[in-house]
Amino acid sequence: MKSSARSDRSHRLHLLASLAVLTLAAGCGSVPLDPAAPNQFDLNGLWVLDADRSDTARPRGSRFLTQDFPLLVTREMRIEQDSRSMGIEYEGGSYRDVTWGDRRWGIWEVRAGWKDGGLYIFSEAPDISAVEIWRLSEDGDELTIDITVRGEADGRYQRVFTRSLEI
């Protein structure tokens, strides 16, 4: 019974987060973001996918999508974060750098910063856009990322990672 209630609550939270992402995606240029990370928002370390609590990402017909968003398919990622940016090394060798504020990255216009305790990353290219909301648990050991992609391979995904205790 407790597991079912937790699952229903998790599903409702996922739906609310998806609705918030869609609302934000419609007006991402107008959403004010703070370029300074909250003190407790520390992503440094190795993060491992909790597959049982994550959506299976099977973007329809777009290798381009998983190439630009390896977050949709990775099972682990190593993050180095500082006051200006974070670097993410995904399983298999892909790498992504996210700088706080506005930045052009290839064909992408990327805007990243904090709102309501979460990290928001807006990415826009001519034919595709994405909104990511990264949230840490209170203890900092769980990372939930809601991703909404609009374009040739529309989709909404939630990925849940746990911080690995490296030796």
Phi and psi in degrees as GROMACS dihedral restraints (atoms count N, CA, C in turn):
[ dihedral_restraints ]
;  ai    aj    ak    al  type     phi  dphi    fc
    3     4     5     6     1   -62.0    20    10
    4     5     6     7     1   -40.4    20    10
    6     7     8     9     1   -63.0    20    10
    7     8     9    10     1   -40.8    20    10
    9    10    11    12     1   -66.2    20    10
   10    11    12    13     1   -42.2    20    10
   12    13    14    15     1   -64.0    20    10
   13    14    15    16     1   -41.6    20    10
   15    16    17    18     1   -64.3    20    10
   16    17    18    19     1   -40.1    20    10
   18    19    20    21     1   -64.3    20    10
   19    20    21    22     1   -43.4    20    10
   21    22    23    24     1   -62.9    20    10
   22    23    24    25     1   -42.5    20    10
   24    25    26    27     1   -64.3    20    10
   25    26    27    28     1   -42.6    20    10
   27    28    29    30     1   -62.5    20    10
   28    29    30    31     1   -41.7    20    10
   30    31    32    33     1   -63.9    20    10
   31    32    33    34     1   -43.3    20    10
   33    34    35    36     1   -63.1    20    10
   34    35    36    37     1   -42.5    20    10
   36    37    38    39     1   -63.4    20    10
   37    38    39    40     1   -39.6    20    10
   39    40    41    42     1   -63.2    20    10
   40    41    42    43     1   -43.1    20    10
   42    43    44    45     1   -63.9    20    10
   43    44    45    46     1   -42.5    20    10
   45    46    47    48     1   -63.7    20    10
   46    47    48    49     1   -41.7    20    10
   48    49    50    51     1   -63.9    20    10
   49    50    51    52     1   -40.3    20    10
   51    52    53    54     1   -63.7    20    10
   52    53    54    55     1   -41.6    20    10
   54    55    56    57     1   -63.2    20    10
   55    56    57    58     1   -42.3    20    10
   57    58    59    60     1   -62.7    20    10
   58    59    60    61     1   -40.7    20    10
   60    61    62    63     1   -63.1    20    10
   61    62    63    64     1   -44.3    20    10
   63    64    65    66     1   -63.7    20    10
   64    65    66    67     1   -41.1    20    10
   66    67    68    69     1   -62.6    20    10
   67    68    69    70     1   -44.5    20    10
   69    70    71    72     1   -66.9    20    10
   70    71    72    73     1   -37.7    20    10
   72    73    74    75     1   -62.6    20    10
   73    74    75    76     1   -33.0    20    10
   75    76    77    78     1   -67.9    20    10
   76    77    78    79     1   -26.3    20    10
   78    79    80    81     1  -138.4    20    10
   79    80    81    82     1    46.4    20    10
   81    82    83    84     1   -63.0    20    10
   82    83    84    85     1   -27.7    20    10
   84    85    86    87     1   -69.1    20    10
   85    86    87    88     1   -21.7    20    10
   87    88    89    90     1   -97.4    20    10
   88    89    90    91     1    -4.0    20    10
   90    91    92    93     1   -80.3    20    10
   91    92    93    94     1   115.8    20    10
   93    94    95    96     1   -73.1    20    10
   94    95    96    97     1   129.8    20    10
   96    97    98    99     1  -121.6    20    10
   97    98    99   100     1   141.9    20    10
   99   100   101   102     1   -88.1    20    10
  100   101   102   103     1   126.3    20    10
  102   103   104   105     1   -77.7    20    10
  103   104   105   106     1    -4.5    20    10
  105   106   107   108     1  -103.1    20    10
  106   107   108   109     1   126.7    20    10
  108   109   110   111     1   -68.7    20    10
  109   110   111   112     1   139.6    20    10
  111   112   113   114     1   -61.4    20    10
  112   113   114   115     1   147.7    20    10
  114   115   116   117     1   -53.4    20    10
  115   116   117   118     1   -37.9    20    10
  117   118   119   120     1   -83.6    20    10
  118   119   120   121     1    -2.3    20    10
  120   121   122   123     1   -92.4    20    10
  121   122   123   124     1    83.4    20    10
  123   124   125   126     1  -115.0    20    10
  124   125   126   127     1   110.7    20    10
  126   127   128   129     1   -97.7    20    10
  127   128   129   130     1     1.0    20    10
  129   130   131   132     1   -57.1    20    10
  130   131   132   133     1   134.1    20    10
  132   133   134   135     1   127.7    20    10
  133   134   135   136     1  -172.2    20    10
  135   136   137   138     1   -98.1    20    10
  136   137   138   139     1   129.3    20    10
  138   139   140   141     1  -116.9    20    10
  139   140   141   142     1   132.3    20    10
  141   142   143   144     1  -116.8    20    10
  142   143   144   145     1   133.7    20    10
  144   145   146   147     1   -64.0    20    10
  145   146   147   148     1   134.7    20    10
  147   148   149   150     1   -94.5    20    10
  148   149   150   151     1    90.7    20    10
  150   151   152   153     1   -61.5    20    10
  151   152   153   154     1   -32.8    20    10
  153   154   155   156     1   -67.6    20    10
  154   155   156   157     1   -24.4    20    10
  156   157   158   159     1  -109.9    20    10
  157   158   159   160     1     8.5    20    10
  159   160   161   162     1  -114.8    20    10
  160   161   162   163     1   148.6    20    10
  162   163   164   165     1   -70.3    20    10
  163   164   165   166     1   144.5    20    10
  165   166   167   168     1   -82.4    20    10
  166   167   168   169     1   117.4    20    10
  168   169   170   171     1   -89.3    20    10
  169   170   171   172     1   113.1    20    10
  171   172   173   174     1  -129.3    20    10
  172   173   174   175     1    71.4    20    10
  174   175   176   177     1   -57.0    20    10
  175   176   177   178     1   134.3    20    10
  177   178   179   180     1   -71.3    20    10
  178   179   180   181     1   114.6    20    10
  180   181   182   183     1    58.5    20    10
  181   182   183   184     1    26.9    20    10
  183   184   185   186     1  -133.6    20    10
  184   185   186   187     1    93.8    20    10
  186   187   188   189     1   -65.7    20    10
  187   188   189   190     1   -32.4    20    10
  189   190   191   192     1   -55.6    20    10
  190   191   192   193     1   -42.3    20    10
  192   193   194   195     1   -62.5    20    10
  193   194   195   196     1   -49.4    20    10
  195   196   197   198     1   -71.8    20    10
  196   197   198   199     1   -23.7    20    10
  198   199   200   201     1   -69.6    20    10
  199   200   201   202     1   -43.2    20    10
  201   202   203   204     1   -84.1    20    10
  202   203   204   205     1   -18.6    20    10
  204   205   206   207     1  -129.6    20    10
  205   206   207   208     1    68.2    20    10
  207   208   209   210     1   -61.5    20    10
  208   209   210   211     1   -16.2    20    10
  210   211   212   213     1   -56.7    20    10
  211   212   213   214     1   -27.2    20    10
  213   214   215   216     1   -72.2    20    10
  214   215   216   217     1   -19.6    20    10
  216   217   218   219     1  -127.2    20    10
  217   218   219   220     1   -10.3    20    10
  219   220   221   222     1   -71.2    20    10
  220   221   222   223     1   150.4    20    10
  222   223   224   225     1  -102.4    20    10
  223   224   225   226     1   -13.7    20    10
  225   226   227   228     1  -158.4    20    10
  226   227   228   229     1   156.6    20    10
  228   229   230   231     1  -150.3    20    10
  229   230   231   232     1   145.1    20    10
  231   232   233   234     1  -109.2    20    10
  232   233   234   235     1   127.9    20    10
  234   235   236   237     1  -118.4    20    10
  235   236   237   238     1   135.3    20    10
  237   238   239   240     1  -119.1    20    10
  238   239   240   241     1   121.7    20    10
  240   241   242   243     1  -121.5    20    10
  241   242   243   244     1   139.9    20    10
  243   244   245   246     1  -136.7    20    10
  244   245   246   247     1  -168.0    20    10
  246   247   248   249     1   -71.6    20    10
  247   248   249   250     1   -13.9    20    10
  249   250   251   252     1  -109.4    20    10
  250   251   252   253     1   -24.2    20    10
  252   253   254   255     1  -167.9    20    10
  253   254   255   256     1  -179.2    20    10
  255   256   257   258     1  -140.3    20    10
  256   257   258   259     1   143.2    20    10
  258   259   260   261     1  -109.7    20    10
  259   260   261   262     1   134.7    20    10
  261   262   263   264     1  -122.2    20    10
  262   263   264   265     1   119.8    20    10
  264   265   266   267     1  -103.9    20    10
  265   266   267   268     1   116.6    20    10
  267   268   269   270     1   -90.2    20    10
  268   269   270   271     1   155.5    20    10
  270   271   272   273     1   -50.5    20    10
  271   272   273   274     1   134.0    20    10
  273   274   275   276     1    94.2    20    10
  274   275   276   277     1    -4.8    20    10
  276   277   278   279     1   100.9    20    10
  277   278   279   280     1    -6.2    20    10
  279   280   281   282     1   -64.7    20    10
  280   281   282   283     1   150.3    20    10
  282   283   284   285     1  -137.3    20    10
  283   284   285   286     1   143.1    20    10
  285   286   287   288     1  -138.0    20    10
  286   287   288   289     1   137.3    20    10
  288   289   290   291     1  -114.9    20    10
  289   290   291   292     1   128.2    20    10
  291   292   293   294     1  -119.4    20    10
  292   293   294   295     1   117.8    20    10
  294   295   296   297     1   -99.5    20    10
  295   296   297   298     1   136.8    20    10
  297   298   299   300     1   -67.0    20    10
  298   299   300   301     1   136.6    20    10
  300   301   302   303     1   102.7    20    10
  301   302   303   304     1  -154.6    20    10
  303   304   305   306     1  -100.5    20    10
  304   305   306   307     1   140.7    20    10
  306   307   308   309     1  -156.7    20    10
  307   308   309   310     1   147.6    20    10
  309   310   311   312     1   -99.2    20    10
  310   311   312   313     1   132.0    20    10
  312   313   314   315     1  -134.2    20    10
  313   314   315   316     1    98.7    20    10
  315   316   317   318     1    62.7    20    10
  316   317   318   319     1  -124.8    20    10
  318   319   320   321     1   -83.0    20    10
  319   320   321   322     1    -5.2    20    10
  321   322   323   324     1   -93.6    20    10
  322   323   324   325     1   140.1    20    10
  324   325   326   327     1  -100.9    20    10
  325   326   327   328     1   120.6    20    10
  327   328   329   330     1  -120.1    20    10
  328   329   330   331     1   134.8    20    10
  330   331   332   333     1  -128.9    20    10
  331   332   333   334     1   123.1    20    10
  333   334   335   336     1  -134.6    20    10
  334   335   336   337     1   139.5    20    10
  336   337   338   339     1   177.7    20    10
  337   338   339   340     1  -173.4    20    10
  339   340   341   342     1  -109.8    20    10
  340   341   342   343     1   145.5    20    10
  342   343   344   345     1  -151.8    20    10
  343   344   345   346     1   133.4    20    10
  345   346   347   348     1    50.8    20    10
  346   347   348   349     1    38.0    20    10
  348   349   350   351     1    81.2    20    10
  349   350   351   352     1    -0.1    20    10
  351   352   353   354     1  -116.1    20    10
  352   353   354   355     1   155.7    20    10
  354   355   356   357     1   -90.6    20    10
  355   356   357   358     1   124.7    20    10
  357   358   359   360     1  -110.0    20    10
  358   359   360   361     1   131.3    20    10
  360   361   362   363     1  -126.6    20    10
  361   362   363   364     1   115.8    20    10
  363   364   365   366     1  -103.9    20    10
  364   365   366   367     1   126.3    20    10
  366   367   368   369     1  -126.1    20    10
  367   368   369   370     1   128.3    20    10
  369   370   371   372     1  -132.8    20    10
  370   371   372   373     1   134.8    20    10
  372   373   374   375     1  -131.8    20    10
  373   374   375   376     1   172.0    20    10
  375   376   377   378     1   -52.7    20    10
  376   377   378   379     1   -41.4    20    10
  378   379   380   381     1  -114.3    20    10
  379   380   381   382     1     5.1    20    10
  381   382   383   384     1  -154.1    20    10
  382   383   384   385     1   149.6    20    10
  384   385   386   387     1  -144.1    20    10
  385   386   387   388     1   158.3    20    10
  387   388   389   390     1  -147.4    20    10
  388   389   390   391     1   148.7    20    10
  390   391   392   393     1  -126.7    20    10
  391   392   393   394     1   128.3    20    10
  393   394   395   396     1  -119.4    20    10
  394   395   396   397     1   136.0    20    10
  396   397   398   399     1  -122.5    20    10
  397   398   399   400     1   116.8    20    10
  399   400   401   402     1  -103.2    20    10
  400   401   402   403     1   125.1    20    10
  402   403   404   405     1  -129.6    20    10
  403   404   405   406     1   133.7    20    10
  405   406   407   408     1   -97.0    20    10
  406   407   408   409     1   145.4    20    10
  408   409   410   411     1   -68.2    20    10
  409   410   411   412     1   164.7    20    10
  411   412   413   414     1   -57.5    20    10
  412   413   414   415     1   -36.5    20    10
  414   415   416   417     1   -84.7    20    10
  415   416   417   418     1    -4.8    20    10
  417   418   419   420     1    77.8    20    10
  418   419   420   421     1     8.4    20    10
  420   421   422   423     1  -100.9    20    10
  421   422   423   424     1    -2.4    20    10
  423   424   425   426     1  -133.1    20    10
  424   425   426   427     1   135.5    20    10
  426   427   428   429     1  -122.8    20    10
  427   428   429   430     1   120.9    20    10
  429   430   431   432     1  -110.7    20    10
  430   431   432   433     1   128.9    20    10
  432   433   434   435     1  -124.5    20    10
  433   434   435   436     1   119.4    20    10
  435   436   437   438     1   -98.2    20    10
  436   437   438   439     1   129.5    20    10
  438   439   440   441     1  -127.4    20    10
  439   440   441   442     1   127.3    20    10
  441   442   443   444     1  -120.6    20    10
  442   443   444   445     1   126.7    20    10
  444   445   446   447     1  -116.5    20    10
  445   446   447   448     1   134.0    20    10
  447   448   449   450     1  -124.3    20    10
  448   449   450   451     1   134.2    20    10
  450   451   452   453     1   147.7    20    10
  451   452   453   454     1  -145.5    20    10
  453   454   455   456     1   -65.4    20    10
  454   455   456   457     1   -21.4    20    10
  456   457   458   459     1  -130.8    20    10
  457   458   459   460     1    66.8    20    10
  459   460   461   462     1   -56.7    20    10
  460   461   462   463     1   145.6    20    10
  462   463   464   465     1  -178.5    20    10
  463   464   465   466     1   157.8    20    10
  465   466   467   468     1  -126.9    20    10
  466   467   468   469     1   133.1    20    10
  468   469   470   471     1  -138.1    20    10
  469   470   471   472     1   150.1    20    10
  471   472   473   474     1  -126.2    20    10
  472   473   474   475     1   128.9    20    10
  474   475   476   477     1  -120.6    20    10
  475   476   477   478     1   133.9    20    10
  477   478   479   480     1  -120.2    20    10
  478   479   480   481     1   128.3    20    10
  480   481   482   483     1  -123.5    20    10
  481   482   483   484     1   149.6    20    10
  483   484   485   486     1  -115.5    20    10
  484   485   486   487     1   145.2    20    10
  486   487   488   489     1   -72.5    20    10
  487   488   489   490     1   129.1    20    10
  489   490   491   492     1   -85.1    20    10
  490   491   492   493     1   141.6    20    10
  492   493   494   495     1   -90.2    20    10
  493   494   495   496     1    96.6    20    10
  495   496   497   498     1   -76.6    20    10
  496   497   498   499     1   148.8    20    10
